[in-house]
Amino acid sequence: MTVFRTVRMPRFLRRSLRSPRLAVGAIGLLIFLIVAIAPGAFTSQNPATQNLRARFQPPVWLEEGTAGNPLGTDRLGRDLWSRTLYASRVSITVGLSSVLISGLVGVALGVIAGYFSGLAGTIIMRIADVQLGIPPLLLVIAVAGILGPSLRNVIIILAISGWVIYARTARGLVLSLKENDFIQGARALGASHFRVIVKHLVPNILVPLTVIASQQMALMILRESTLSFLGIGVPPDIPTWGSMIADGRVVIEYAWWVSAIPGLALLTAVLCINFLGDGLRDVLDQRLRM
Amino acid sequence: MFSYTLRRLLEGVFVIVGVSVVVFLLLHLSPGDPAQLMLREGASAEEVARVRTNLGLDRPLPEQYGTFVWRALQGDLGASFHYRQSAIEVVIDFLPETLYLSLAALVLSIIVSLPLGILSALRRDSVWDLLGTTFAVLGQAMPPFWLGIVLIFVFAVRLGWFPTSGSGTFSHLILPAVTLSAYQTALFTRLVRSGLLEVLGQDYVRTAHSKGLHQLRVVWKHAMRNTLIPLITVMGIQLGALIAGAIVVETVFAWPGVGRLLILAISSRDYPVIQAGVLLISVLVVLVNIVVDVLYAFIDPRIAYS
């Protein structure tokens, strides 16, 4: 006799399907990830090749536009479609790595501050207070400006600008969790502090922190593009949406597409990630709903 | 109340001390020798050494920090390399333009977000609601520097309604203020909408309705009061964010404020001006936040601070 069992999707997947924003955001981000990993698969043009005879070519749908440069060219005749594709690399790399670093550091510090609420915890939270008092953008611009353009510096600076929110959230969650019976029980059974933290605390605080991480990624990408726009982010020979927009600022009066196209890419990326974050929040954690 | 104010002030002092450490360290982050930077290219080793001694750069770091704070308290952060004038004075000269722009953006975002938020809450799922929520989603994802360029293209280059950049007249203010306020307008619209929706479902609002009061009166006199109180804190905090956001917007519109000054100082490596700019803006933001917190305690009678 065959026993039929209703095949049920995992709860997470079922709920995700009910959130169109999550689906749109996840698919959008996936596309950006694929482009960032293999931009060359979507264009045959080299983003750095200059062609001074084809400067400021308009996009293909305008008069004088050509299919060779579907989104037009910039002041050095470089192809905007391939530049926009390649520029996604910097945004995605900086976004992912700065979120990863600030998340790991922030969560670690927050868990320590919440679990061992002693002197170390007080010092950590005081530093967080100081950092919250300074507008993050101001600090990021000043430090990046003084250090000079570099991909590594941008990631480090953005990671430092982002740890506080993870630390504060993690600390708050740990403070309320650690009074629970299962934590006390684990301790009573002889589990070490390390084991309690890794096995019992961290898994229970990951959901809200994931939501924050996705929202932070959009913010980090915006900050990176702001730095590149100001010319103090990534070195100028690497195409970024921010520096492409800055290039277009000067020629806005006769070649609007030079800044419009990278700007649309940036806006779309940030929108997708925001959708993903909002969708995750709705699906994973009702309490965080605004 | 008094003790609460005092505690907030003490916390503020603590934050400002932290800020001063960061600002002090900014100079030491620089890849080159600050003494070298103050001299022209090809200065002799003796000259560099003399400037180092004059600047106190040969002293131990804690001692340098002590001197830095002592001088900062007297309003002295060194002379600007570029303007040949006290760095703090230079920043203070540029500050009014930044405050003017930030306040204009704050006022604008309140004027737009209140009616939009109220309309989307009252006419839920209507065109207004769609407009309000779309606006909120877009506004929070829009890179301000790009929005500025788009606005310049549409309203200055194509339509010719406003000047492309600069300052001086009221029409110079419109585009930068709209650009700077976009994020905050989106945020406030969302908060007004969700706050109002929450309050509208409560018993006392239903009672007010059942007494036969006019819809507008219920919203304004009963519902909005409780929605506005938490908003005031957010708006205060956002004034700080606006002042910082002005750095970027000023650069796009060539607006002569501290933000543009700071970017120019960065490109010319004018360290005293960078330090003075970061310090003054941070202190200003800390002060604004304290004032807002204390005001909040005054306005909301339900909150008792111990």
Interface residues (C-beta under 8 A of the other chain):
Chain A: R126 I127 D129 V130 Q131 L132 G133 I134 P135 P136 L137 L138 L139 I141 A142 V143 G145 I146 L147 G148 A218 L222 S225 T226 F229 L230 G231 I232 G242 I245 G248 R249 I252 E253 W256 S259 A260 G263 L266 L267 V270 L271 N274 M290
Chain B: E11 G12 F14 V15 I16 V17 G18 V19 V22 L26 L29 S30 P31 V137 L138 Q140 A141 M142 P143 F145 W146 I149 V150 I152 F153 V157 R190 S194 G240 A241 I243 A244 G245 I247 V248 T251 V252 L262 I263 I266 S267 Y271 I274 G277 V278 I281 S282 V285 V286 N289
